[in-house]
Amino acid sequence: MKISEIHIVIVHPSEIVQKGIFEIASSCCDNKIFKVKELNMVKGYPNILGCYLFIVDTSYYSQNKELFEYVFSNSGNYKCLFVDSELSSNDLKTISLNDGFADICLKITKILTSFESVPDEIQSNVLSNRETEVLKLIAKGHTNKEIADALYISTHTVITHRKNITEKLNIKSISGLTVYAALKKIIRIEEINPNELI
């Protein structure tokens, strides 16, 4: 399962919150993203089969459990990430409106990668040692030339490594690669500059 094949559906009554989550999700992944105010807008959607990440307002979910169960029962594989406007949580299945950009990105990417059937031990060995070194420097915000200088390789070789990394991981954005590197503990979260993810 490629991460990019998972659809994201943002279900939130506030257009402002929807837009904010949409912008964050768009910058950290390449998935198809839908925004809806009410779940019944997707109820009759003919292609609901497949893999879906529903990013859902907790209050709306509580008030419409039966509708969610109906939609979920007709979808293939789904997971939920709840949006709580009041609660600030370390729970990976809940985001708060007080969470920072990097925290929300990490949670979205973590759930998207959990759809994959390949065990973590295999995934962590997907990249060669050199590709892992390049990824670490990419995640820290270094340019191709800076990476080449740091690793004593040519800029052309760095570009080749970057291409291989994005193809192997199926992650094209720098913010997505950064989140992946943090999740796989290739870099520490403290090493990430949130301004570079935007």
C-alpha positions in Angstrom: 0.0 0.0 0.0 1.5 3.3 -1.1 0.8 6.2 1.4 -0.3 8.4 -1.5 -3.2 6.0 -2.3 -4.9 6.7 1.0 -7.6 9.4 0.8 -7.9 12.0 3.6 -11.4 13.2 4.5 -11.6 16.3 6.8 -14.9 16.4 8.5 -15.3 19.5 10.6 -18.2 22.1 10.8 -15.7 25.0 10.8 -14.5 26.1 7.4 -11.5 27.8 9.0 -10.4 24.7 10.9 -11.0 22.6 7.7 -8.8 25.0 5.7 -6.0 25.0 8.3 -5.9 21.2 8.6 -6.1 21.0 4.8 -3.1 23.3 4.4 -1.0 21.4 6.9 -1.9 18.0 5.4 -1.2 19.2 1.9 2.3 20.3 2.9 3.3 17.1 4.6 1.8 14.5 2.2 0.7 14.0 -1.4 -2.7 12.4 -0.7 -6.0 13.3 -2.2 -7.8 15.4 0.5 -11.5 16.1 0.7 -13.1 18.8 3.0 -16.7 18.2 4.2 -18.8 20.0 6.8 -21.0 17.0 7.4 -20.4 13.3 6.9 -23.7 12.8 5.0 -22.0 14.6 2.1 -19.8 11.5 1.7 -22.6 9.1 2.4 -23.6 8.6 -1.2 -20.0 8.8 -2.6 -19.7 5.9 -4.9 -16.0 5.3 -4.5 -15.8 5.2 -0.7 -14.1 1.8 -1.0 -10.4 2.0 -0.4 -8.2 3.3 2.4 -9.3 6.5 4.2 -8.0 8.6 7.0 -10.9 10.6 8.5 -9.8 13.7 10.4 -12.9 14.3 12.5 -14.2 16.8 15.0 -14.8 14.9 18.3 -18.1 16.7 19.1 -19.4 16.1 15.6 -18.4 12.4 15.8 -20.1 12.0 19.2 -23.4 13.5 17.8 -23.3 11.4 14.6 -21.9 8.0 15.7 -24.6 6.0 13.7 -23.8 7.9 10.5 -20.1 7.3 11.0 -20.7 3.6 11.6 -22.7 3.4 8.4 -20.1 5.2 6.3 -17.2 3.2 7.9 -19.1 -0.1 7.3 -19.2 0.7 3.6 -15.6 1.8 3.3 -12.7 -0.6 2.8 -10.0 0.3 5.4 -10.2 3.5 7.5 -8.6 5.1 10.5 -9.6 8.2 12.4 -7.7 11.2 13.7 -9.8 13.2 16.1 -9.7 17.0 16.3 -10.4 18.4 19.8 -10.7 22.1 20.1 -10.1 22.2 23.8 -7.9 19.2 24.7 -4.1 19.3 24.1 -3.0 15.7 23.9 0.0 13.5 23.4 -2.3 10.9 22.1 -1.4 10.1 18.5 -5.0 9.7 17.5 -6.0 13.2 18.6 -4.9 16.6 17.4 -5.7 19.9 19.2 -6.1 23.3 17.7 -3.3 24.3 20.0 -0.9 21.8 18.5 1.9 23.1 16.3 2.4 22.5 12.6 5.1 19.8 13.2 3.0 17.9 15.8 0.0 17.8 13.5 2.2 16.7 10.5 3.8 14.0 12.6 0.4 12.6 13.7 -1.1 12.6 10.2 2.0 10.9 8.7 2.2 8.4 11.6 -1.4 7.3 10.9 -0.8 7.2 7.1 2.2 5.0 7.5 0.2 2.7 9.9 -1.9 1.6 6.9 1.1 -0.1 5.3 1.3 -3.8 5.7 5.1 -4.0 5.6 6.4 -4.4 9.2 8.5 -1.5 10.6 11.7 -3.6 10.8 11.6 -4.1 7.0 10.6 -0.5 6.3 13.5 0.8 8.4 16.0 -1.1 6.2 14.5 0.2 3.0 17.2 2.9 2.6 20.9 2.3 2.3 23.2 3.8 4.8 24.2 6.6 2.4 20.6 7.3 1.6 19.9 7.5 5.4 22.7 10.0 5.8 21.4 12.1 2.9 17.8 12.0 4.3 19.1 13.1 7.7 20.7 16.2 6.1 17.6 16.9 4.0 15.5 16.8 7.1 17.8 19.3 8.8 17.2 21.7 5.9 20.5 21.4 4.1 20.7 22.2 0.3 22.1 19.7 -2.2 25.4 21.5 -2.3 25.7 21.5 1.5 24.9 17.8 1.6 27.5 17.1 -1.1 30.1 19.1 0.9 29.3 17.4 4.2 29.4 13.9 2.7 32.3 14.5 0.2 30.3 13.5 -2.8 29.2 15.4 -5.9 25.9 17.4 -6.1 24.8 15.0 -8.9 25.2 12.0 -6.6 23.1 13.8 -3.9 20.4 14.4 -6.5 20.5 10.7 -7.4 20.2 9.7 -3.7 17.3 12.2 -3.3 15.5 10.7 -6.3 16.0 7.1 -4.9 14.8 8.1 -1.4 11.6 9.7 -2.7 10.9 6.7 -5.0 11.6 4.1 -2.2 9.5 6.0 0.4 6.9 7.4 -2.0 7.2 10.7 -0.2 7.9 13.7 -2.4 7.8 16.7 -0.2 10.7 17.9 2.1 8.2 18.2 5.0 7.0 14.6 4.4 10.6 13.3 4.4 11.3 15.3 7.5 8.3 13.8 9.3 9.4 10.3 8.1 12.9 10.9 9.4 11.6 11.9 12.8 9.2 9.0 13.0 12.0 6.5 12.1 14.3 8.2 14.7 16.8 9.2 12.0 16.7 12.7 13.5 15.4 14.0 16.8 12.3 16.2 16.8 14.4 18.9 18.5 16.6 19.0 15.3 13.6 20.0 13.1 13.0 23.7 12.4 9.2 24.0 11.9 9.7 27.1 9.7 11.5 24.9 7.1 8.5 22.6 6.9 6.1 25.4 5.7 
